[in-house]
Amino acid sequence: QVQLVESGGDLVQSGGSLRLSCAASGIIFSILSMHWYRQAPGKQREWVATISPEGVTTYSDSVKGRFTISRDNAKKMVYLQMNSLKPDDTAVYLCSVRLPSNRDYWGQGTQVTVSS
């Protein structure tokens, strides 16, 4: 059974930092790309970052230079280091994986709130 569990969300002031974690189970983690998305109230879900099995990273323009995605294959963990946070970064952050069957799995999300 595939399970993704995010943690690390919090209330932080503008300019602050947070590190989100996502624990994966039920998958062959080391061969899969992992993704972070976010969803703000009243807005569509937005892709944030992706890390390939080899560690190649890509970012949305809105977070490039401020956020860093990383992974630990031995622990089956993926992280999102978020620096220079802005109020616009306020959202529920979700971890996601797409299996070779093209089925997507999502965690329950972790709330990040950035106050101005």
N, C-alpha and C positions, 0 to 999 in steps of 0.2 A: 504494500500500500504506500503510495507516494504521499509524503508529508513535507510541507515547508512551514517553518515556524520562525517568524520575524520577532526581533526584540531590539530595544535600544532607543525607541522613540521617546521624546520628552518635550517639555516646554523650554525654549531657549531664547535668549535675547538676540536681536539682529546683530550680525557679525560673529556670532558664536559658532561652535562646532558640535557635531554629534557623530557617533559611529553606530551604524545599524548593523545588525547581524541577522543571518538567515541560516537556520540549521535544516539540512535536507536529510531525508531518509527514504528508503524504498526505491532508490534509483542508483544506477551506476554513475555516480556523481562525476567521476574523473573524465568521462567522455562527452559530457554535455555542456553546452553553453548555459550560463545563468544570467538572469536579467533582473533589474530593478525597474519598477514602474511606480508612479504615484498618481493619486486621485484627490483633487481638491473638491470641496463642497460645490455642487452645481456644475462641475466641469467634467470633461471626458478624461478617461484614464490616459496618462501620458507616459511614454517610454522615457526612462532616465539613463540607463547604462546597461551594457552587456559585457560579459567577460567570456572568452572562448575557453575550451579545455586547455589550450596552450598558454592562456594568460593574456591574449590579445584583448585590448579594451577599446570600447567605443562609447561615446557620450552624446547626449543631446546638447544642442548649442546652449540651452538655458543653464546647464550645469558645468559645461566644459571649463576646466581650469579651477574649479572650486570643489568638485566631488571626485573621489577616487574609488573605483570598484576593485576588489581583490578577492582571492579565494584561497582556501586551504583544502586541497583534495584529500589529505589524510583525515581531516576532521569533518569533511563534507560540509564545510561552512563557506558562505559568501558574505562579504562585508561591503558596506558603503560608508566611506569616510566623507563627511560633509563639512566643509569649511566655509567661512564667510557667508553664513546663512542669511537669507533675506526673508521678509514676511511672505513674499510670493512662493517661497519653498514650503509653506504650510500645506500639509496634505497627509493622507494616509499613504505610507510607503509599503509596497508589496513586492515580494520576491516571486519569481516565476521561472518555470522550466518547460521546455517543449521536448517531449520524448520523440524518439525516432518514428513513432506511429503518428506524429503530428498532433498529438493531444497535448494541450496546455494544462499545466497545474499552477495553482496560485496559493500563496499563504493567506492568512487572515488579515495581515497588515499590521503596521505599527504607526501610531499617530505622532507626527512631528508638527509642533506648533512654534512658529517664530514670531516673537513679539517685537514691535517697533519701538 
